[in-house]
Amino acid sequence: MAIVASERKHSEHFNSAEHEFVSSKQGMWLFLLQEVLFFAGLFVAYGIFRALNPEMFHAASQMLDVKMGALNTVVLICSSLTMAFAVRSAQTNQTKKTTMYLIVTFLLASVFLVVKYFEYSHKFHVGLLPGQYFTNTELTDPKSGLFFSLYFMMTGVHGLHIILGMLVILWLVRRSSRNEFGSNYYTPVELFGLYWHFVDLIWIYLFPLLYLID
Amino acid sequence: MSSEHHGDVNYLNHEKGLKSWLTTVDHKRIGMMYLFTVLFMFLIGGIFALLVRLELFSTGPTIIDMNTYNQYFTYHGTIMVFMVVIPLIPAAIGNFVLPIMLGAKDVAFPRLNLATYYIYLVGVLVACTTLFLNGVDTGWTFYTPYSIRTSTSTTLVILGAFILGFSGIFTALNFIVSIHKLRAPGLTWDRLPLFVWASYATSIVQMLATPVLAITLFLLIFERLTGIGIFDPKLGGDPVMFQHFFWFYSHPAVYIMALPAMGIVSEVIPVHSQKPIFGYKAIAMATFGIALVAFIVWGHHMFVSGQSELANFVFSLLTMFVAVPTGVKVFSWIGTMYKGSIRFNAPMLYAMAFLFIFTIGGLTGIFLATVATNVHLTDTYFVVAHFHYVMVGGTLMGFMAGFHHWFPKMFGRMYNESAALVSGFLVFVGFNVTFFPQFILGAQGMPRRYYDYLPEFEALNRVSTVGSMMIGLGFVFSAIYLFKAMKSGPKASANPWNGKSLEWETTSPPHPHNFHDQPVVTHGPYDFIEQGE
């Protein structure tokens, strides 16, 4: 049941569309707050193990491909920009542009995953694997598997957020193409924008912590 | 639920059929679905508790073998903590009462609210399928490295707890936004009922602590499936880090359980004493004091896990601070009753049981917060008795007080007061008979979770088992008269207790939209006229 933006009414337990919008936005911020705490566990584990094994982390980090990581950082920042454009064009009633920017964001996210796929398969190939599956012989520290446990868990959980985000983008594209968003109703686009910037921000922390230990 | 007059439309009868319930977005119906599901899990968890107590009736094997025993106490703990005590008050009573107290038509995100119920249900089903597989024997704490190596179906139980966490997070999110955005005109922050304050603080703790448990359990699942080694000493990982992460959630979780119960007591005592609450602001602020301290005391669970002495000292000191806001509350409640016109009914009986039991639980907490005595008491029955005094005495007594208090509102009917008093008395006495001997057993050195014990502990264990049967009997009684009251109790008026908060201004049971017209609040929630004035 597609409702075109201009005909949309706010839910009856809110006083106005504005009331519903600010409430939804507060809910999204709270959701992101719990996301921060979710990732915090991983960052704390990283901090503790790095403090205990500085040399191992340094050596293991050298095995990551900085160029690929840097490329993905640029790709994600660009996708954040196109997402911001998507929100802006929804706010200003440029529905076609909204759809277009959402599709571009989706494509950039796909590029991110493709790059990640090549990185992962290289690691699998040379035995740079988590914990008990670690078989690489270049790294001599017996605890090196821990670094790759953290690498795969942190980038993996982040990648999962990217994949879930892409599914939401597809849903937004569908709704946008039915003219469901416009200047008086763009809540889902704006809220998803917040989520997408958050996922981008997590990567901006992951990249130096994992790739740039020097 | 029988009468169908047109002026009598309420949330229970305005739609019929199973589908109208399963797809409802009405917070009251969702609250009811939670209530019955959680109480069903309470029955399951309770049966496991009774079986554990029966096994401990005599030394040596009594009714079950050792491995089964390990599984039974694990299921008792896991079900009671994750599926009963944490969601009981917020998800069941909170969902029903909170939006009405705010004068709102619903929670901020009704569909998300329904989704949390199904997330809860999926979590329960995932964890409980293991009953028909290989079971689980880690204890509810899932300590590594044993939880990595055990061949039981631990992965599914951990996954279940992981899923259940999200149900709590989304309920908390919904409550916070509802409290911020959906208050009726005139319902300023200093007119909020204290149950709302308590729900607000609980929700904040739940939002901040649960995700940490989620990532911990997520890592533990991968630890079991792929051997990532983060918590596994064999692979260079750190099992104590698991304990830190686990208690960073699970200590605040104690306040997720206790704060809503304190909120209920803060409603029940003034209404049934017909007297304004003593120290409204002090109680509200103490609620946040407890929520804050909750996050900085987790290390007191790990005094013997190899923490540094400095950490032990700091955690011990910080833990003592919990007593301050808790003391403020207890004195405020007693101050409220002082010279009030106290009704001795079931809500009040349970509220006073709360005061009595929770205070003992809190005071024995100080024994455990002191490092020197803690080393002796760690992993003994003293700890078991302490946390049952806090969790059962706190949450369950609070819940029973609230359930009886709002029962007329929920079902539009009155329960039988004398039956309620008898079973409430049975539960209260049974509780103390069960758990008080465990303090003595623990101080004498009986370890927790053991299948067997020395012959000199047998007498007190028998007392404890008899007590547990009394609790069981008390709750079976309660179930009987409450079900009877739901079907055929006398009709309740809109405000049978002469309460002053908003939920008493609507019909019993409430209209599907809670109020016929938008309520406007002109007075505080405890503006009772004092006798003799």
Chai-1 contact restraints between the chains, C-beta under 6 A:
chainA,res_idxA,chainB,res_idxB,connection_type,confidence,min_distance_angstrom,max_distance_angstrom,comment,restraint_id
A,H13,B,K105,contact,1.0,0.0,6.0,A-B,restraint_1
A,H13,B,D106,contact,1.0,0.0,6.0,A-B,restraint_2
A,S23,B,A108,contact,1.0,0.0,6.0,A-B,restraint_3
A,S23,B,V177,contact,1.0,0.0,6.0,A-B,restraint_4
A,S23,B,K181,contact,1.0,0.0,6.0,A-B,restraint_5
A,Q26,B,V177,contact,1.0,0.0,6.0,A-B,restraint_6
A,G27,B,L173,contact,1.0,0.0,6.0,A-B,restraint_7
A,G27,B,V177,contact,1.0,0.0,6.0,A-B,restraint_8
A,L30,B,L173,contact,1.0,0.0,6.0,A-B,restraint_9
A,L30,B,I176,contact,1.0,0.0,6.0,A-B,restraint_10
A,Q34,B,I169,contact,1.0,0.0,6.0,A-B,restraint_11
A,Q34,B,M207,contact,1.0,0.0,6.0,A-B,restraint_12
A,Q34,B,P211,contact,1.0,0.0,6.0,A-B,restraint_13
A,L37,B,L208,contact,1.0,0.0,6.0,A-B,restraint_14
A,L37,B,P211,contact,1.0,0.0,6.0,A-B,restraint_15
A,L37,B,V212,contact,1.0,0.0,6.0,A-B,restraint_16
A,F38,B,P211,contact,1.0,0.0,6.0,A-B,restraint_17
A,F38,B,A214,contact,1.0,0.0,6.0,A-B,restraint_18
A,F38,B,I215,contact,1.0,0.0,6.0,A-B,restraint_19
A,G41,B,V212,contact,1.0,0.0,6.0,A-B,restraint_20
A,G41,B,I215,contact,1.0,0.0,6.0,A-B,restraint_21
A,G41,B,T216,contact,1.0,0.0,6.0,A-B,restraint_22
A,A45,B,I230,contact,1.0,0.0,6.0,A-B,restraint_23
A,P130,B,I228,contact,1.0,0.0,6.0,A-B,restraint_24
A,G131,B,G227,contact,1.0,0.0,6.0,A-B,restraint_25
A,G131,B,I228,contact,1.0,0.0,6.0,A-B,restraint_26
A,G131,B,G229,contact,1.0,0.0,6.0,A-B,restraint_27
A,G131,B,L235,contact,1.0,0.0,6.0,A-B,restraint_28
A,Q132,B,G227,contact,1.0,0.0,6.0,A-B,restraint_29
A,Q132,B,L235,contact,1.0,0.0,6.0,A-B,restraint_30
A,K143,B,G236,contact,1.0,0.0,6.0,A-B,restraint_31
A,G145,B,G229,contact,1.0,0.0,6.0,A-B,restraint_32
A,L146,B,G229,contact,1.0,0.0,6.0,A-B,restraint_33
A,L146,B,G236,contact,1.0,0.0,6.0,A-B,restraint_34
A,S149,B,I228,contact,1.0,0.0,6.0,A-B,restraint_35
A,S149,B,G229,contact,1.0,0.0,6.0,A-B,restraint_36
A,S149,B,I230,contact,1.0,0.0,6.0,A-B,restraint_37
